[in-house]
Amino acid sequence: MYLAKFFHRPPGKDDRELLLIFDSGCDGGHALDHVLFGFVMDGRIEPYLRREFASAREAVAAFRRAAEELREAGYSETADTKYALRALPPAPKAKPAWQQGLDELLLSDIIDDTATQTTLIAKLAATPAAREPFYLWATARHGFATAPKRHARALAFAETARDALGARRASRNPPYLWSLWPLEVEAAIHDLLCEIHFTAGNPKAALEAAQHAQDVAGSAERASRIAWLICHHFPAREEEAFEQAFRHAAYGGYETITTLPAYAAFVERRRRRARTEPGWRWGGRNEAASETTLREVERKLGSALPKDYREFLKTPSRTELLIRTGEDSAKLRFCAARKLAEQRDNLLDFIVRSEKSAAAAEAHFRDRYGVSLRHLVPIAEPVNLSCAILIHLGKGERFGWCFRWDHEDARELQGAQPSFEKLLAALTSGIERRDPSVLRFLGIDQSS
């Protein structure tokens, strides 16, 4: 976590940045738990201040002291938040008091200072901070931590934080998040939703929240939590949790799974399986799309969905293709219907940015592949890889055709198939035949 504060003093030849880094890893084998830097923003690279701390509480206290010393020396804090910033504008805007209050609320949360959090939450309630997703999340987190049995109130605040963040994104009115990565804040909100739902006795909602957090900001800790929830509350998907533990147990976090007798039996079965097995099976996570949902999706896309793909979206037990070949495994996750329009827009933005013009990009895909770039929609992605299955929804003879696409060769389409049904057949048969091109697309390299 990187947290930065910027300070300006006229005429601005020695503006300052204070940068606090939590859990910064190692430097030459030496553990650096938390580090505070101070930079003069005049082009110099070396910091004028560098201190290391073993505890977050010590680091936060030093950060606060350093900021106060700058204020006493005539500096004023600016509204800038990007920690990689190297120069301030000539007349930087001052940071509003309510944003400074949210900064303090985050620091108090990091060091578990509940008394300060209580005071700040009450103080900020009458300011613009109260409409910020971060404030709503912090309020929910604080309320749940201090009174976990009153989870209904905490849940209401957490859901409001989730919805407010989504609304800000849709309106392109960015929320105030200090120096935090927006996706990490989104994941943190869903982490909290997971905890609250689980405490309230709703493991299904808890798992959905946990999976969303992993989707937007994946981590080993979040992955192990998902495996634990599946293993202990969804016995029909137990083998999925066991597979996750088998692949990642060496990194820690799966002890409550690997000590189960059923896990030992799974490992034995897994090791006995021959390479001649098909190597794939279906799993399910997304809810089945209703007819109403599909009609709304088609309205947003401006196109009908091919019949075979439309029927697929109605089948909840076939939303993840789970692949295992020998000791290697992978997962192809199919997009929920409600995400298709967003996926299309993201793909178009990515490809157009790499071209000289949108017209040039359109012409390339039309001339080389006979498809409309604006009607290519990502419908599935190998987990943790930047590639996708695309379906073409443009009118004409290529309607419903499917392709493999990789962001590293954004102008290229591969593995063309004339329908979604034939695409699935090509993928599954490719896995069974251990086709190198199919396995590489899925993230499995068997060349060694």
C-alpha positions as CSV (number, residue, x, y, z in Angstrom):
1,M,0.0,0.0,0.0
2,Y,1.4,3.4,-1.1
3,L,0.1,6.6,0.6
4,A,1.3,10.0,-0.5
5,K,0.9,13.5,0.8
6,F,2.1,16.6,-1.2
7,F,3.0,20.0,0.3
8,H,3.5,23.3,-1.4
9,R,5.1,26.5,-0.2
10,P,5.5,29.6,-2.5
11,P,7.3,30.0,-4.7
12,G,7.3,26.2,-5.1
13,K,11.0,25.5,-5.6
14,D,11.1,23.0,-2.8
15,D,7.7,21.3,-2.8
16,R,7.6,18.1,-0.8
17,E,6.2,14.6,-1.0
18,L,5.8,12.3,2.0
19,L,5.4,8.7,0.9
20,L,4.4,5.9,3.3
21,I,4.8,2.3,2.0
22,F,3.3,-0.5,4.0
23,D,4.6,-4.1,3.8
24,S,7.2,-3.2,1.4
25,G,8.9,-6.6,1.2
26,C,12.7,-7.1,1.2
27,D,15.8,-5.1,0.1
28,G,18.8,-7.3,-0.3
29,G,17.5,-9.9,2.1
30,H,16.7,-7.2,4.8
31,A,13.0,-7.1,5.7
32,L,11.4,-3.7,5.2
33,D,8.0,-3.9,6.9
34,H,7.0,-0.2,6.5
35,V,9.1,2.7,5.1
36,L,8.6,6.5,5.2
37,F,10.2,8.6,2.5
38,G,10.4,12.3,2.0
39,F,11.2,13.9,-1.4
40,V,12.0,17.4,-2.5
41,M,10.1,17.8,-5.7
42,D,12.9,19.6,-7.6
43,G,14.0,16.7,-9.8
44,R,16.2,15.1,-7.2
45,I,15.8,11.3,-7.0
46,E,17.3,10.6,-3.6
47,P,15.0,11.2,-0.7
48,Y,15.8,13.7,2.0
49,L,14.1,11.4,4.5
50,R,14.0,7.6,4.8
51,R,13.0,5.7,7.9
52,E,12.0,2.1,8.4
53,F,9.5,0.7,11.0
54,A,8.7,-2.7,12.3
55,S,5.1,-1.8,13.2
56,A,2.4,0.1,11.3
57,R,1.6,2.1,14.4
58,E,5.1,3.5,14.5
59,A,5.1,4.2,10.8
60,V,1.8,6.1,11.0
61,A,2.9,8.2,13.9
62,A,6.1,9.2,12.1
63,F,4.1,10.0,8.9
64,R,1.8,12.3,10.9
65,R,4.7,14.0,12.6
66,A,6.5,14.6,9.3
67,A,3.3,16.1,7.8
68,E,2.8,18.4,10.8
69,E,6.4,19.6,10.7
70,L,5.9,20.7,7.1
71,R,2.8,22.6,8.0
72,E,4.6,24.3,10.8
73,A,7.3,25.3,8.3
74,G,4.7,27.1,6.2
75,Y,3.8,24.3,3.8
76,S,0.1,23.6,2.9
77,E,-1.1,20.2,1.8
78,T,-2.3,19.9,-1.8
79,A,-5.1,17.9,-3.3
80,D,-2.7,15.8,-5.3
81,T,-2.8,12.0,-4.5
82,K,-0.8,10.2,-7.2
83,Y,2.2,8.7,-5.3
84,A,4.4,8.6,-8.5
85,L,4.0,12.4,-9.1
86,R,7.3,14.2,-9.6
87,A,6.3,17.8,-9.9
88,L,3.3,20.0,-8.7
89,P,1.6,22.5,-10.9
90,P,2.5,26.2,-10.3
91,A,-0.6,26.9,-8.1
92,P,-1.7,23.6,-6.7
93,K,-5.1,23.3,-5.1
94,A,-5.3,22.9,-1.4
95,K,-6.7,19.6,-0.1
96,P,-10.1,20.1,1.5
97,A,-10.5,19.3,5.2
98,W,-12.9,16.5,4.5
99,Q,-10.4,14.7,2.3
100,Q,-7.7,15.1,5.0
101,G,-10.3,13.6,7.4
102,L,-10.7,10.6,5.2
103,D,-6.9,10.2,5.1
104,E,-6.9,10.1,8.9
105,L,-9.7,7.7,8.9
106,L,-7.7,5.3,6.7
107,L,-4.6,5.6,8.9
108,S,-6.7,5.0,12.0
109,D,-8.2,1.9,10.4
110,I,-4.7,0.6,9.5
111,I,-3.5,0.8,13.1
112,D,-6.9,-0.3,14.6
113,D,-7.5,3.0,16.5
114,T,-11.2,2.5,17.0
115,A,-11.6,5.5,19.2
116,T,-10.2,7.9,16.6
117,Q,-12.3,6.2,13.9
118,T,-15.5,6.7,15.9
119,T,-14.7,10.4,16.3
120,L,-13.8,10.9,12.7
121,I,-16.8,9.0,11.3
122,A,-19.1,11.3,13.4
123,K,-17.2,14.4,12.4
124,L,-17.2,13.6,8.7
125,A,-20.9,12.7,8.6
126,A,-21.9,16.3,7.9
127,T,-19.4,16.9,5.2
128,P,-19.0,15.8,1.5
129,A,-17.0,12.8,2.8
130,A,-20.3,11.1,3.8
131,R,-21.2,10.5,0.2
132,E,-17.8,8.9,-0.7
133,P,-17.6,5.1,-1.2
134,F,-14.5,5.1,1.0
135,Y,-16.3,6.7,3.9
136,L,-19.3,4.3,3.6
137,W,-16.9,1.3,3.5
138,A,-14.9,2.6,6.5
139,T,-18.2,3.2,8.5
140,A,-19.4,-0.3,7.7
141,R,-16.1,-1.8,8.6
142,H,-15.9,0.1,11.9
143,G,-19.5,-0.8,12.8
144,F,-19.0,-4.5,12.0
145,A,-15.7,-4.6,14.0
146,T,-17.2,-3.0,17.1
147,A,-20.6,-4.6,17.0
148,P,-20.5,-7.8,14.8
149,K,-23.9,-9.0,15.9
150,R,-25.5,-5.8,14.5
151,H,-24.6,-7.0,11.0
152,A,-27.7,-5.6,9.3
153,R,-26.6,-2.0,9.7
154,A,-23.0,-2.8,8.6
155,L,-24.4,-4.6,5.6
156,A,-26.5,-1.7,4.6
157,F,-23.4,0.7,4.7
158,A,-21.2,-1.9,2.8
159,E,-23.8,-2.4,0.1
160,T,-24.2,1.4,-0.2
161,A,-20.4,1.7,-0.6
162,R,-20.5,-0.9,-3.3
163,D,-23.3,0.8,-5.2
164,A,-21.8,4.2,-4.8
165,L,-18.5,3.1,-6.2
166,G,-20.3,1.5,-9.2
167,A,-22.3,4.7,-9.8
168,R,-19.2,6.9,-9.7
169,R,-17.5,4.6,-12.2
170,A,-20.5,4.7,-14.5
171,S,-20.8,8.5,-14.3
172,R,-17.0,9.0,-14.7
173,N,-17.0,11.1,-11.6
174,P,-14.1,9.6,-9.7
175,P,-14.4,9.0,-5.9
176,Y,-11.8,10.2,-3.5
177,L,-9.6,7.2,-2.6
178,W,-6.4,9.0,-1.6
179,S,-3.5,7.1,-3.2
180,L,-5.3,3.7,-3.2
181,W,-5.8,1.6,-6.3
182,P,-9.5,1.8,-7.2
183,L,-9.8,-2.0,-7.8
184,E,-8.2,-2.7,-4.4
185,V,-10.9,-0.6,-2.8
186,E,-13.6,-2.4,-4.7
187,A,-12.1,-5.7,-3.6
188,A,-11.9,-4.5,0.1
189,I,-15.6,-3.6,0.0
190,H,-16.5,-7.1,-1.2
191,D,-14.1,-8.6,1.4
192,L,-16.2,-6.9,4.0
193,L,-19.4,-8.0,2.4
194,C,-18.1,-11.5,2.5
195,E,-17.4,-11.3,6.2
196,I,-20.8,-9.8,7.0
197,H,-22.8,-12.3,4.9
198,F,-20.9,-15.2,6.5
199,T,-21.6,-13.9,10.0
200,A,-25.2,-13.5,9.1
201,G,-25.4,-17.1,8.0
202,N,-25.5,-16.6,4.3
203,P,-22.5,-18.5,2.8
204,K,-23.8,-18.3,-0.7
205,A,-23.7,-14.5,-0.7
206,A,-20.4,-14.6,1.2
207,L,-18.9,-16.8,-1.6
208,E,-20.2,-14.5,-4.3
209,A,-18.6,-11.5,-2.6
210,A,-15.4,-13.3,-2.1
211,Q,-15.3,-14.3,-5.7
212,H,-15.9,-10.8,-6.9
213,A,-13.0,-9.5,-4.7
214,Q,-10.7,-12.1,-6.2
215,D,-11.9,-11.3,-9.7
216,V,-11.0,-7.6,-9.4
217,A,-7.9,-7.8,-7.2
218,G,-6.7,-11.4,-7.0
219,S,-4.5,-12.6,-4.1
220,A,-3.4,-15.8,-2.6
221,E,-5.3,-15.0,0.6
222,R,-8.5,-14.3,-1.3
223,A,-8.1,-17.5,-3.3
224,S,-7.6,-19.6,-0.2
225,R,-10.7,-18.0,1.4
226,I,-12.8,-19.0,-1.6
227,A,-11.5,-22.6,-1.4
228,W,-12.3,-22.7,2.3
229,L,-15.9,-21.5,1.8
230,I,-16.4,-24.0,-1.0
231,C,-14.9,-26.9,0.9
232,H,-16.9,-26.3,4.1
233,H,-20.2,-25.1,2.8
234,F,-20.7,-26.4,-0.8
235,P,-19.9,-30.1,-0.7
236,A,-20.9,-30.5,-4.4
237,R,-18.0,-28.4,-5.4
238,E,-15.5,-29.9,-2.9
239,E,-13.2,-31.2,-5.5
240,E,-12.8,-27.7,-6.9
241,A,-11.5,-26.5,-3.5
242,F,-9.2,-29.5,-3.2
243,E,-7.8,-28.8,-6.7
244,Q,-7.0,-25.2,-5.6
245,A,-5.4,-26.4,-2.4
246,F,-3.3,-29.0,-4.3
247,R,-1.9,-26.4,-6.7
248,H,-1.2,-23.7,-4.1
249,A,-0.8,-25.3,-0.7
250,A,3.0,-24.9,-0.7
251,Y,2.5,-21.1,-0.4
252,G,0.4,-21.5,2.8
253,G,-3.2,-20.6,3.7
254,Y,-4.8,-24.0,2.9
255,E,-4.1,-25.9,6.1
256,T,-7.7,-26.2,7.1
257,I,-8.3,-28.0,3.8
258,T,-5.1,-30.2,3.4
259,T,-5.6,-31.7,6.8
260,L,-9.0,-33.2,5.9
261,P,-9.2,-36.9,5.4
262,A,-11.2,-36.4,2.2
263,Y,-8.3,-34.2,0.8
264,A,-5.8,-37.1,1.2
265,A,-8.2,-39.3,-0.7
266,F,-8.5,-36.7,-3.4
267,V,-4.7,-36.4,-3.8
268,E,-4.5,-40.2,-4.2
269,R,-7.2,-40.3,-6.8
270,R,-5.6,-37.4,-8.7
271,R,-2.2,-39.1,-8.8
272,R,-3.7,-42.3,-10.2
273,R,-5.5,-40.6,-13.1
274,A,-3.9,-41.4,-16.5
275,R,-3.0,-38.7,-19.0
276,T,-5.5,-40.3,-21.4
277,E,-8.4,-38.9,-19.5
278,P,-10.3,-36.1,-21.3
279,G,-8.7,-33.5,-19.1
280,W,-11.7,-31.1,-18.8
281,R,-15.0,-30.8,-17.0
282,W,-17.6,-28.2,-16.5
283,G,-18.1,-26.1,-13.3
284,G,-20.6,-23.4,-12.4
285,R,-20.5,-20.1,-10.6
286,N,-22.6,-17.5,-12.4
287,E,-26.4,-17.5,-12.0
288,A,-28.3,-18.7,-15.1
289,A,-29.4,-15.7,-17.2
290,S,-33.2,-15.2,-17.3
291,E,-35.1,-14.4,-20.5
292,T,-35.6,-10.9,-19.2
293,T,-31.9,-10.4,-18.6
294,L,-31.0,-11.7,-22.0
295,R,-33.4,-9.3,-23.7
296,E,-31.9,-6.4,-21.8
297,V,-28.4,-7.6,-22.8
298,E,-29.4,-7.7,-26.4
299,R,-30.8,-4.2,-26.1
300,K,-27.5,-2.9,-24.7
301,L,-25.5,-4.7,-27.3
302,G,-27.8,-3.6,-30.2
303,S,-27.8,-7.1,-31.5
304,A,-29.4,-10.5,-31.0
305,L,-27.3,-13.3,-29.5
306,P,-26.8,-16.5,-31.5
307,K,-29.2,-19.2,-30.4
308,D,-26.5,-21.7,-29.3
309,Y,-24.7,-19.1,-27.2
310,R,-28.0,-17.8,-25.8
311,E,-28.9,-21.2,-24.6
312,F,-25.5,-21.6,-23.0
313,L,-26.1,-18.4,-20.9
314,K,-29.2,-20.0,-19.5
315,T,-27.1,-23.0,-18.1
316,P,-25.6,-22.2,-14.7
317,S,-23.7,-25.4,-14.3
318,R,-21.6,-24.7,-17.4
319,T,-19.9,-21.3,-16.7
320,E,-16.4,-22.5,-16.1
321,L,-14.4,-25.0,-18.1
322,L,-12.0,-26.7,-15.6
323,I,-8.9,-28.1,-17.3
324,R,-6.4,-30.6,-15.9
325,T,-3.6,-32.3,-17.9
326,G,-1.2,-34.2,-15.7
327,E,0.0,-31.9,-13.0
328,D,-1.1,-28.8,-14.8
329,S,-4.5,-27.2,-14.5
330,A,-6.3,-24.1,-15.7
331,K,-9.7,-22.5,-15.8
332,L,-11.6,-20.8,-18.6
333,R,-14.2,-18.5,-17.1
334,F,-17.3,-17.5,-19.1
335,C,-18.6,-14.0,-18.7
336,A,-22.0,-13.4,-17.0
337,A,-24.5,-12.1,-19.5
338,R,-24.9,-8.7,-17.7
339,K,-21.1,-8.1,-18.3
340,L,-21.1,-8.5,-22.1
341,A,-21.7,-4.8,-23.1
342,E,-19.0,-3.7,-20.7
343,Q,-16.6,-6.4,-22.0
344,R,-17.3,-5.2,-25.6
345,D,-16.6,-1.6,-24.7
346,N,-13.3,-2.4,-22.9
347,L,-12.1,-4.5,-25.8
348,L,-12.8,-1.7,-28.3
349,D,-11.1,0.9,-26.2
350,F,-8.0,-1.3,-25.8
351,I,-7.6,-2.1,-29.5
352,V,-8.4,1.5,-30.7
353,R,-5.8,2.9,-28.3
354,S,-3.1,0.8,-29.9
355,E,-4.0,2.1,-33.4
356,K,-3.5,5.4,-35.1
357,S,-7.2,5.8,-35.5
358,A,-10.5,3.9,-34.9
359,A,-11.1,3.9,-38.6
360,A,-7.8,2.1,-39.2
361,A,-8.6,-0.5,-36.6
362,E,-12.0,-1.1,-38.0
363,A,-10.6,-1.4,-41.5
364,H,-8.0,-4.0,-40.4
365,F,-10.5,-6.4,-38.9
366,R,-13.0,-5.9,-41.7
367,D,-10.5,-6.5,-44.5
368,R,-8.5,-9.4,-42.8
369,Y,-11.3,-11.3,-40.9
370,G,-14.5,-10.1,-42.4
371,V,-15.8,-8.9,-39.0
372,S,-16.8,-5.6,-37.4
373,L,-14.5,-4.6,-34.6
374,R,-17.3,-2.8,-32.8
375,H,-19.3,-6.1,-32.8
376,L,-16.6,-8.3,-31.3
377,V,-17.6,-9.3,-27.7
378,P,-15.3,-11.1,-25.2
379,I,-17.3,-14.0,-23.7
380,A,-14.7,-16.0,-21.9
381,E,-11.2,-15.5,-20.3
382,P,-8.6,-17.9,-19.1
383,V,-8.2,-17.0,-15.4
384,N,-5.1,-14.8,-14.7
385,L,-4.3,-14.4,-18.4
386,S,-4.8,-11.4,-20.7
387,C,-6.6,-13.2,-23.6
388,A,-10.2,-14.0,-24.4
389,I,-12.7,-15.9,-26.6
390,L,-14.6,-13.4,-28.8
391,I,-17.9,-13.8,-30.5
392,H,-18.9,-11.6,-33.5
393,L,-22.4,-10.1,-33.3
394,G,-22.3,-8.0,-36.5
395,K,-24.8,-8.8,-39.2
396,G,-23.8,-10.9,-42.2
397,E,-22.3,-14.3,-42.9
398,R,-19.8,-14.0,-40.0
399,F,-22.6,-13.5,-37.4
400,G,-21.9,-15.8,-34.4
401,W,-18.4,-16.7,-35.4
402,C,-15.9,-17.2,-32.5
403,F,-12.2,-16.5,-32.2
404,R,-9.3,-16.7,-29.8
405,W,-7.7,-13.3,-29.0
406,D,-4.6,-12.2,-27.1
407,H,-3.9,-8.7,-25.9
408,E,-0.2,-9.0,-26.9
409,D,-1.3,-9.5,-30.6
410,A,-4.3,-7.3,-30.4
411,R,-4.7,-7.1,-34.2
412,E,-4.8,-10.9,-34.5
413,L,-7.7,-13.4,-34.3
414,Q,-7.0,-17.1,-34.2
415,G,-8.9,-20.4,-34.1
416,A,-11.9,-19.2,-36.1
417,Q,-15.0,-21.3,-35.6
418,P,-18.4,-20.6,-37.4
419,S,-20.5,-21.0,-34.2
420,F,-20.3,-21.0,-30.5
421,E,-21.2,-24.7,-30.4
422,K,-18.3,-25.5,-32.7
423,L,-15.9,-23.4,-30.7
424,L,-16.7,-25.5,-27.6
425,A,-16.2,-28.7,-29.5
426,A,-12.8,-27.4,-30.8
427,L,-11.7,-26.3,-27.4
428,T,-12.6,-29.6,-25.6
429,S,-11.2,-31.8,-28.4
430,G,-8.0,-29.7,-28.4
431,I,-7.6,-30.3,-24.7
432,E,-8.2,-34.0,-25.1
433,R,-5.6,-34.2,-27.9
434,R,-3.2,-32.0,-25.9
435,D,-3.1,-29.5,-28.8
436,P,-0.2,-27.1,-28.0
437,S,-2.0,-24.0,-29.3
438,V,-5.1,-24.7,-27.3
439,L,-3.2,-25.4,-24.1
440,R,-1.0,-22.4,-24.5
441,F,-4.1,-20.2,-24.9
442,L,-5.4,-21.7,-21.6
443,G,-2.1,-21.0,-19.9
444,I,-0.7,-24.5,-20.0
445,D,2.8,-25.0,-21.5
446,Q,3.7,-28.7,-21.8
447,S,6.8,-28.1,-23.9
448,S,9.0,-29.1,-21.0
